[in-house]
Amino acid sequence: MNLRVLEVLAAVGCLALFIVLLVALPNLIAGIEGFAYIIALVIFIGALSIAGYQIDKMAA
């Protein structure tokens, strides 16, 4: 598969994951919503980093 397409699909997938986490986590962690948003951001950054690392390994 073309690496550019794979990068775009990974970015869109991670964005969708981030949106789902932003909606779901505050409901699951009642009382400390601010912490839930930080967790969602950390998971998003981690997922995007792992996807980028895997795509970079495929390109090399």
N, C-alpha and C positions, 0 to 999 in steps of 0.2 A: 504494500500500500504506500502511496505517496506520503512522505513524512510531513508535508505541510498540512495535508488533510488530517492526518493523525494528530498533529498538534492542535488544530482547531477543534477536533472532536474531544480531545482531552480537556481543553479549556472550557468548552461548553458543558461537558460532563461535570467538571469540578465546580463550575458556577451553579449548575442545577443542584449539586450536593450542598453547596453553601446556602442556597435559598431554602432548601428543605431543612437544613440544620437551624437556620435562623428562625424558622417557623416552629419547629418541633422542640428544640431544646429548652426554650423558656417555659414551655408547658410542662416538660418533664422535670425540670429543676425549679420548682416553685419557691419563691422567696428570695432567690439570689439570681435574678435574671441577668444582671451584669456579668456574672461569672459564666453564664450559659452563652452569652454572645462572644466572650473571649475564647471559650472552648470551641465554638463554631468557627471562629477565625483561625485558630491554631490548626484545627482539622483541615480546613480549606487550604491553608498554606502547605501543610504536610502532603496532602493529596496532590496538589499542583506540583510540588517539588519532586515527589516520587514519579509522577507521570513524565515530567521533564527529564529526569534522570534516565528513565527507561527508554524514552525516545532518543536521547543522546547516545545511549549504548547501542541502539539499533543503527544509528547513523554512522557510528565509528566502524 
